[in-house]
Amino acid sequence: MIHCRIVTPHGIYKEFDTTILNIETEEGQRGILPNHMPLVTMLKIGRLESEEDGVRNEYAIAGGLFYFRDNEAEILTDAIEHEDEIDIERAQQAKERAERRLQDENYDMKRAEIALKKALNRIKIAGK
């Protein structure tokens, strides 16, 4: 088993044991199984999957840092939501807001692009 702890700026989001973690890194998707070699990598805005008590769980993650060693995983992220926690209507509003901001030359384009990626990711995870 892998013991996983997810930490946000608000504190520990969740701690659980899992048989597998699927993460999206800057280099691509990775599956982490027990006894995987030590790993430190950046996570991109995307999907985090785990199997907890025989149930497959999906999370929308806003990027972050993944650290694995000795069957202990730690994820540091600014934001994460379980698929059941995502408010689709709010995510859709965030998507529309980001799209409007991308049309505004006076707005920070990089910031608007990141907001759009996060909103689209949340919509995708919630809608499966």
N, C-alpha and C positions, 0 to 999 in steps of 0.2 A: 504494500500500500504506500501511497504518497500522502504525506500530510501537507495540506496547502493552507496558506494564510494570505488573505487579500487585505491590503491596507490602503486606505484613502486618506486624504488630509483630515477627515473627520474621525479617524481611528480605524479599528479593525472592522472591516465590512463583514467578513465571514471567515471561519476556520472549519475545515472539513477534511476527511480522508477520502481518497479516490484511487481507482485502479488505473486511470489514464487522464492526462490533460492534453487537450489539443489547443495550441496557441497559434496566433498569427504574428510572426516576427517581421522585421524589416527585410529579412532574407527569404521569407516565405513561410509556409505552414510547417509546423513541427508537432509530432506526437511524442509526448513524454510518458514513458512507462517506468515502473519501479526499477531501480538500479541503473537508471540512465546516467551517463557521464555528467560531471558537473557542468553547469551552463549558466552564463550570464548573458542576457540579450535584451534588446529593446523590443517592446511590443508596439504594433501599429494599431490604429483604430480598427477594430474588427471584432471577431467572435472568439470567445473562450468557451470551450466545451469540457465537461467533466462527467464522470459517472459516480454518483454518490448514493450509496445504499441500493445499488442496482437500477437507479433511475438516471437517465441521461439529462443533463442540465446544460442550458446555453445562456451565456451572458453577453451583453453588449459592453465592450470595454473601450475606453477612450485612450488607448495607448498606455504606455508605462514601461516599467522595468520588470523583467522576470529573472529570478535567481533560483537555481536548483542545485542541491548538494545533499548527499546522504539521505535520499528519499524525503527531503523537505523542500517544498517550493514556497517561495514568497513572491507575491505580485504587488508592486507599488504602482498605483494608478490614481489619476485625478478623479475618475468617475467610472462606475460599473453598475450595471443593472441586470438582474435576472430577467429572463424572457417574460415572466409573469408580472414583473414590476413596471414594465415599460408602458407609459401612457401614449398610445398611438396618436391620439388627437394632438397632444402636446408636441410629439415628435414631428408630426406633419406641419404644425405651426412653425416650429424651429426650421424646418426645411424651407418653407415658403419665405420666412424672414431672411434666411441665408441667401436664397436665390435673389431676392430683392436687393440685398446688400452687394451682391456680385455685380449688379447693374449700376451701382452708384460709384462713380469714379473717385469720390472723396472718402470712400470707406476703405479700410485696410483689407486688401484682397486676400492675403494669406489667412487672416483671421476668419473671413467669410468662407473660404474654401474648407477650412478645418471644421467650422460649424456645420457646413453642408455635409461633409463626410460623416460626422458624428450623428447627425439627424438621419441620414440615409441608412447608416448601420443599425440604428435603433429600430427603424421601420422594418428593415430586413429581418432582424432577429425576432421581433414581435410577430411578424407575419409569416415567418418560416416559408 
